[in-house]
Amino acid sequence: KEFVSRYTEWISYSAVSFREIVLDKEPTKISNVKVEKLTSTSAVVYWKTNHLSDSKVNYGETLDYGKTVQLDEKVHEHRIEITGLEPEFKYFYEVMSQNKNYVYDANHEFTTPKE
């Protein structure tokens, strides 16, 4: 029973991926980039893509970023939690996704609140 369920899920995922990669001629695009949740030491960055794609956030205290968090699961709605941040600090970030093509949306920022 579990095997059939997983196989059905895989077939469904494969059909969606095939349609998006082969049949859909529109390039992968990013939209709705925002910080969904912000604490003094963490942030959850959110964005959407029109195709199933992986998720990557580069962030840091300058526009050179320097740190990365990445998830390989292919999704339409992306959420990445950044932890280990300092309170009352300004951080810069960019989001990246890849499916048919490699896309990014850069030059975003947030400031962590006081503890």
C-alpha positions as CSV (number, residue, x, y, z in Angstrom):
1,K,0.0,0.0,0.0
2,E,2.8,2.4,0.9
3,F,4.7,1.5,-2.2
4,V,1.7,2.2,-4.4
5,S,1.2,5.6,-2.7
6,R,4.9,6.6,-3.2
7,Y,4.9,5.3,-6.8
8,T,1.7,7.3,-7.6
9,E,3.2,10.4,-6.0
10,W,6.4,9.9,-8.0
11,I,4.4,9.5,-11.3
12,S,2.5,12.7,-10.5
13,Y,5.6,14.7,-9.7
14,S,7.3,13.3,-12.9
15,A,4.4,14.3,-15.1
16,V,4.4,17.9,-13.6
17,S,8.2,18.1,-14.0
18,F,8.0,16.9,-17.6
19,R,5.3,19.4,-18.5
20,E,7.2,22.3,-16.9
21,I,10.6,21.4,-18.3
22,V,9.8,20.1,-21.8
23,L,6.4,21.5,-22.8
24,D,6.3,24.9,-21.1
25,K,8.4,27.3,-23.1
26,E,8.3,30.1,-20.5
27,P,11.5,30.5,-18.5
28,T,11.5,30.1,-14.7
29,K,10.7,33.3,-13.0
30,I,10.8,34.5,-9.3
31,S,8.1,36.5,-7.7
32,N,6.8,37.7,-4.2
33,V,10.2,37.8,-2.5
34,K,9.8,38.7,1.2
35,V,10.9,38.0,4.7
36,E,8.0,36.0,6.1
37,K,9.2,35.8,9.7
38,L,11.9,37.8,11.5
39,T,13.3,37.4,14.9
40,S,16.5,38.8,16.6
41,T,18.5,35.8,15.5
42,S,16.7,34.3,12.5
43,A,14.7,35.1,9.3
44,V,12.5,33.0,7.0
45,V,12.8,34.1,3.4
46,Y,10.0,33.3,1.0
47,W,9.5,33.5,-2.7
48,K,7.5,31.8,-5.5
49,T,8.6,30.4,-8.9
50,N,6.4,29.5,-11.8
51,H,8.2,26.1,-12.2
52,L,9.3,23.5,-9.7
53,S,12.8,24.5,-8.8
54,D,15.4,24.3,-6.0
55,S,16.0,27.1,-3.4
56,K,19.1,29.0,-2.4
57,V,19.6,32.2,-0.4
58,N,22.9,34.0,-0.3
59,Y,23.1,36.5,2.6
60,G,25.5,38.6,4.6
61,E,26.4,42.0,6.1
62,T,27.4,43.4,2.6
63,L,26.2,42.9,-1.0
64,D,29.1,40.4,-1.3
65,Y,26.9,38.1,0.9
66,G,29.3,35.4,1.9
67,K,26.9,32.9,3.4
68,T,24.5,30.4,1.8
69,V,21.6,28.3,2.7
70,Q,20.3,25.8,0.1
71,L,17.5,23.2,-0.3
72,D,17.5,20.8,-3.2
73,E,13.9,19.8,-3.1
74,K,12.0,21.3,-6.2
75,V,9.0,23.4,-5.1
76,H,6.9,26.3,-6.3
77,E,6.8,28.1,-2.9
78,H,10.2,28.5,-1.4
79,R,10.9,29.0,2.3
80,I,14.4,29.1,3.7
81,E,15.2,29.8,7.4
82,I,18.4,31.6,8.1
83,T,19.7,31.2,11.7
84,G,22.6,32.4,13.7
85,L,22.0,36.1,13.0
86,E,22.9,39.0,15.3
87,P,20.2,41.2,16.8
88,E,19.9,44.8,15.4
89,F,22.0,44.0,12.3
90,K,21.3,44.8,8.7
91,Y,21.6,41.9,6.3
92,F,21.5,41.8,2.6
93,Y,20.2,38.8,0.6
94,E,19.4,37.3,-2.8
95,V,17.2,34.4,-3.7
96,M,18.1,31.9,-6.4
97,S,16.3,29.0,-8.1
98,Q,17.1,26.6,-10.9
99,N,15.0,24.4,-13.1
100,K,14.9,25.1,-16.9
101,N,17.2,28.1,-16.3
102,Y,19.1,29.7,-13.4
103,V,17.3,32.7,-12.0
104,Y,18.0,35.1,-9.1
105,D,16.5,38.2,-7.5
106,A,19.1,40.2,-5.6
107,N,19.7,43.3,-3.5
108,H,17.1,42.7,-0.8
109,E,17.7,43.6,2.9
110,F,16.2,43.2,6.4
111,T,17.3,44.3,9.8
112,T,16.9,42.0,12.8
113,P,15.1,43.5,15.8
114,K,16.4,43.8,19.3
115,E,16.3,40.7,21.5
